[in-house]
Amino acid sequence: MKLHSLGVRDLVKRYEGFHLGPLAFDLAPGRACGLLGPNGSGKTTLLNCLAGQVRPDAGEILWNGRDIPWGDWRYREEISFTLETPILYEDLSIGQTLRFASSIYATWDGPFALDWLAKMKLDPKKRVRALSKGMRVKLSLIAGLAHGAKLLLLDEPTAGLDPDARADIQELLRNLVRERQACLMISSHLFEDIESVCDDLIILRQGRITLTSAIRTHDLQVPASGIRNLYFSVSE
Amino acid sequence: MNMEWKAHAKKTLALCFKDFYLHRLEILGAWAGLCLFIGLLFYAIPPKSVQQQVVALVQANLFMNLVYSEYLIYREKTKGTFVWLRSMPLGDAHIVTAKFAVLAACQIGGYTLSLGLFAPLFVLQLPASALVILLAMICVGCMMLNTRWFFNQRMGMVIPVGVIVLLLGAYVKLKEHCPWIAEKLSEGWHAGGLKVAVAAVEIAWILLMWHLMVRLLGRRDTPRLVN
């Protein structure tokens, strides 16, 4: 199995009144990295840069050691980007949404999509407009993962979800990272999400990394309370 | 056709099919509205010549560009679905090509339907003129797709209309001040040479609009392209 890794070198994005970076970090294959930070710390901007939605002003994004230039859409064949509130076509049904996605991705795994639709209890005939936020997140994840993505970027996917939906999504992500040896980066305000899914932690404040730490090694897992303590110790 | 081109074609067709499917009812409704409007207009004010008839049909079909661009661009912008498209392995060229193709298909459908119903003789007698006029409407539509994406709602509509008014105004002024040039143009049009030249300019314009839109999209961050 080919192993995939993500590297970020001196990444900078400037907006009026906000400056992200310079940021540098690596994400090894089969590792999940949690992004913590207060609102406006640059989590979404960082994920947008990695997903090719926003053009960095400086720096490099390396995927398998290769620099990914802005606008390289072929790179997106290997990534999955899920927003807090996924924006999908409201008038399409779940089945039509997946069919559309399947015609765009070269490596679409139909059985995977159907399998997870059943596991997530999503009815393919149901229209997107009739879905709750949790169901939309699940659909967006399935649409973004069924092509065998090796880099999963998730921007607060479990925010506002009920505990059952959160548990489903956490399970899906854990399985995918282990089975595919994928790289995952997830931003969240929930310490439990980070504890449940992540191996590494990055804390961002005012556009800068204030802490990078492993929170899971072979058999040692920092609990949510420990992550909370880490988070607040850095902010103080 | 090699595999890569097949993949490009498959993606572009998927985007076209998605737009047709999403807006199928609105497009059919718009065509029905167009025919109803023209029918009522001709009933209330019967055209005195074929020329008047065609001018009214062209104006109504030009107006339809506003409707098509509303479905194809403005809704994608306001609902933010472009973010999803840009998270997929799609180049901006795929997206723009699909939008242009759907707009052209809508124009061809609406124009053919209205002309076929209300001025079939014009199409049969002057097919080349009908084709050049159709291309002109697609030109305006492509410009409208551009302006509606890169300007706000009002400016996106005003700029193309302004360009048309300017061109028409220039022609009227030309007729007033240099009638011999207008006469030459008219002769050239009837002889057919000018039609070919105009069609070539129109095709070049569509390609220019396509190129501009791909370039402009490629320069902008996705969050700046949605409302």
HADDOCK unambig.tbl for C-alpha pairs under 7 A between the chains (distance, minus, plus):
assign (segid A and resid 51 and name CA) (segid B and resid 87 and name CA) 6.82 0.50 0.50
assign (segid A and resid 53 and name CA) (segid B and resid 86 and name CA) 6.90 0.50 0.50
assign (segid A and resid 53 and name CA) (segid B and resid 221 and name CA) 5.86 0.50 0.50
assign (segid A and resid 53 and name CA) (segid B and resid 222 and name CA) 5.17 0.50 0.50
assign (segid A and resid 54 and name CA) (segid B and resid 221 and name CA) 4.57 0.50 0.50
assign (segid A and resid 54 and name CA) (segid B and resid 222 and name CA) 6.24 0.50 0.50
assign (segid A and resid 55 and name CA) (segid B and resid 221 and name CA) 6.08 0.50 0.50
assign (segid A and resid 71 and name CA) (segid B and resid 218 and name CA) 6.63 0.50 0.50
assign (segid A and resid 73 and name CA) (segid B and resid 89 and name CA) 4.94 0.50 0.50
assign (segid A and resid 73 and name CA) (segid B and resid 90 and name CA) 5.77 0.50 0.50
assign (segid A and resid 73 and name CA) (segid B and resid 91 and name CA) 5.58 0.50 0.50
assign (segid A and resid 74 and name CA) (segid B and resid 89 and name CA) 5.45 0.50 0.50
assign (segid A and resid 76 and name CA) (segid B and resid 87 and name CA) 6.65 0.50 0.50
assign (segid A and resid 76 and name CA) (segid B and resid 88 and name CA) 5.78 0.50 0.50
assign (segid A and resid 76 and name CA) (segid B and resid 89 and name CA) 4.78 0.50 0.50
assign (segid A and resid 77 and name CA) (segid B and resid 88 and name CA) 6.89 0.50 0.50
assign (segid A and resid 77 and name CA) (segid B and resid 89 and name CA) 5.15 0.50 0.50
assign (segid A and resid 81 and name CA) (segid B and resid 87 and name CA) 6.28 0.50 0.50
assign (segid A and resid 87 and name CA) (segid B and resid 80 and name CA) 6.44 0.50 0.50
assign (segid A and resid 87 and name CA) (segid B and resid 81 and name CA) 5.52 0.50 0.50
assign (segid A and resid 87 and name CA) (segid B and resid 84 and name CA) 6.50 0.50 0.50
assign (segid A and resid 88 and name CA) (segid B and resid 81 and name CA) 5.90 0.50 0.50
assign (segid A and resid 88 and name CA) (segid B and resid 84 and name CA) 6.78 0.50 0.50
assign (segid A and resid 89 and name CA) (segid B and resid 81 and name CA) 6.66 0.50 0.50
assign (segid A and resid 91 and name CA) (segid B and resid 22 and name CA) 6.54 0.50 0.50
assign (segid A and resid 100 and name CA) (segid B and resid 14 and name CA) 6.68 0.50 0.50
assign (segid A and resid 103 and name CA) (segid B and resid 11 and name CA) 6.47 0.50 0.50
assign (segid A and resid 103 and name CA) (segid B and resid 14 and name CA) 6.30 0.50 0.50
assign (segid A and resid 104 and name CA) (segid B and resid 11 and name CA) 5.31 0.50 0.50
assign (segid A and resid 104 and name CA) (segid B and resid 89 and name CA) 6.96 0.50 0.50
assign (segid A and resid 105 and name CA) (segid B and resid 89 and name CA) 6.77 0.50 0.50
